[in-house]
Amino acid sequence: MITPYEADDALRGIRHACVEGDPAARGELLAWLEQLPAGELMRLEERGRNGPRWVAGPLGVSSAWDDVVGRGDLLTICAASMHPDGYLRERASRLLADREESLVARCLALRAVDHVPQVRRVALPALVQRPDPAALALLLRMRKRVHGPAALAAYGELFDTRELLGASDPLVRRFAYEQELAGMDSSEVEMRLGTETDQWLRRRLAERWMAVDPALAKGQLVGSRYVEGRLMVLLDGTDDLFERGELEERMLDRSRRVRAAACWRYRRAGYDPASYYRARWEADGVDAALDGLRETGQRFDAVEAQRALASDDQRLRVAALRLWPEGGPPKELLLTLLADPSSAVVKHAARLLAATPGIRYDDVLAAAVSEEPNQRRAAWRLRRELGGWNRLRADLEALQDPDEKLLLAAKQDLAIWLEFRAANTYQPLLPSEREAIRAHLDRVDLPRGVVDLLKFHTGLR
């Protein structure tokens, strides 16, 4: 995705090639402009059009374009059509109306929703003579602008929407399905579900299939690999479509949304999901039942929790922490779990420790100096959750860590702290915290301005 800074750089490069007269560069930039996706072309145009009119924005002052826009090369005309000066955009639109290249329709689509009436009056009549799915993709993305609906209505009626069902742009396909879906029969819906990749459209197709042929749709969708299909079957099907065993199978689904829908349907049939999950876990020890136990509000008893925590399976150890009996695991146990070989267990133990009353910064010293990066990350995560000056101290310490992932996370968190928390961290700075922060500031590799700002907030200047 093109960023605003990248868009400005690209516009400056286009201006230089057009205004300074560099034919080779114009050819390269025109090829780049032609391959830009619809969303990125919109962002580029917005950066150009919203720049200042009379000073040197990304596209420069309008007077610099007066002599070159009539030169006839397509890149110059397209760039001029994105300029903040409405007179220049109108002139460029008139020139575009006489061109036939593929990029022309996309540039005219951008001008067909222009806020200047004189520009729209030139661009829209020229656009409707060039039906192009690429231009339609732009208008669909601009349909919420003030003049977007009128332009889309005038341009959209030029297309045979059935031919657009296979378009590469998902918004164009959605536009086509809005017109065609209600007329599709079961066989066509099944065929299109086999090739459609857009999540929203797959959901709409599944809804249509359940409406026209629920029995066949249920048989094909209930075990499909797409969540939308399994979910639509459970939500839109009638009660008589489902056997108890089918619902129980879906209650062990990998998707939480599907499990929730299956539990709802299971209760409607007069059964208790909590009892099923408990019986399935106790009988077979199925891992998938663990999610159901947690989602139905159940907990392990003390023996189950200890047995799960001693397992070699990291999923069971995480489940033991999540389903621990009322009161949660003791603080001493959580501290030992910071040395667990599983990063998932370490992360969950750190999250529980951070919510434990009485936890202190140095309680996780062993994890903070461990050779295992995931343990040091867990210690940092816990310390920053303690808030106040502990967060700053943890970030400064992590900025000296050799682990790139931890260093980057600490750098981002420090920037957030400076912007949103530094000015309202009111807790008194203890002498031990003051000396630790002072020592870290002497060692950390930060810009001088950031160090000075941190010294100001901590009173170390």
Sequence and secondary structure as in RCSB ss.txt:
>XXXX:A:sequence
MITPYEADDALRGIRHACVEGDPAARGELLAWLEQLPAGELMRLEERGRNGPRWVAGPLGVSSAWDDVVGRGDLL
TICAASMHPDGYLRERASRLLADREESLVARCLALRAVDHVPQVRRVALPALVQRPDPAALALLLRMRKRVHGPA
ALAAYGELFDTRELLGASDPLVRRFAYEQELAGMDSSEVEMRLGTETDQWLRRRLAERWMAVDPALAKGQLVGSR
YVEGRLMVLLDGTDDLFERGELEERMLDRSRRVRAAACWRYRRAGYDPASYYRARWEADGVDAALDGLRETGQRF
DAVEAQRALASDDQRLRVAALRLWPEGGPPKELLLTLLADPSSAVVKHAARLLAATPGIRYDDVLAAAVSEEPNQ
RRAAWRLRRELGGWNRLRADLEALQDPDEKLLLAAKQDLAIWLEFRAANTYQPLLPSEREAIRAHLDRVDLPRGV
VDLLKFHTGLR
>XXXX:A:secstr
   HHHHHHHHHHHHHHHHTT HHHHHHHHHHHHT  HHHHHHHHHHHHTS SSS  TT  GGGGTTTGGG  HH
HHHHHTTSS HHHHHHHHHHHTT  SHHHHHHHHHHTT SSHHHHHHHHHHHTTS  HHHHHHHHHTTTSTTHHH
HHHHHHTTS GGGGGG SSHHHHHHHHHHHGGG  HHHHHHHHTT   HHHHHHHHHHHHHH HHHHHHHHTT S
SHHHHHHHHHHS GGG  HHHHHHHTT S HHHHHHHHHHHHHTT  HHHHHHHHHHHH  THHHHHHHHTT   
 HHHHHHHHTSS HHHHHHHHHT  TT S HHHHHHHTT S HHHHHHHHHHHHTSTT  GGGGHHHHT S HHH
HHHHHHHHHHT HHHHHHHHHHHTT S HHHHHHHHHHHHHHHHHTGGG  S   HHHHHHHHHHHHHS   HHH
HHHHHHHHT  
